[in-house]
Amino acid sequence: MQKEQNRKTSSLSILAIAGVESYQEKLGEKYMNQDQLDHFRKILKAWRDQLRNEVSRTMLHMRDEAVNFPDPIDRAVQEEEFSLELRNRDRERKLIKKIEKTLKKMEDDDFGYCESCGIEIGIRRLEARPTADLCIDCKTLAEIREKQMSG
């Protein structure tokens, strides 16, 4: 139940970033038609822009807030805060690359299909995770394999 709630929250937050409503499929509509592609392109570009703004904000913050504190504890606290921010920005930088890769897949008419088995990933899964490149079944199998390898 908690996982489902987290997925719904994640989906809503990504849609909220883009300022769009959830896509309403029409009866008999072709999968990954132009309307659907435009919907996901809008989401991905808004998400990418928001992440880029965060990176810029962090750089300004770090430059403006960098103070050479005489007290070693104050200096250590500031360095730890900067370290956490940089770690977050690094994750966001990787996510931006993944978003760019997904936008490229749209240009190549390869978006929305599982890289492993080739079936449709699905509108709802893509709204929850627009950069998904595996269907839910292949992703589940990959996670099981990962757990077995690390366990």
Secondary structure, DSSP 8 states (H G I E B T S, - for coil): -HHHHHHHHHHHHHHHHHT-------TT--TT-HHHHHHHHHHHHHHHHHHHHHHHHHHHHHHHH----SSHHHHHHHHHHHHHHHHHHHHHHHHHHHHHHHHHHHHTT-TTB-TTT--B--HHHHHH-TT--S-HHHHHHHHHHHHHHH-
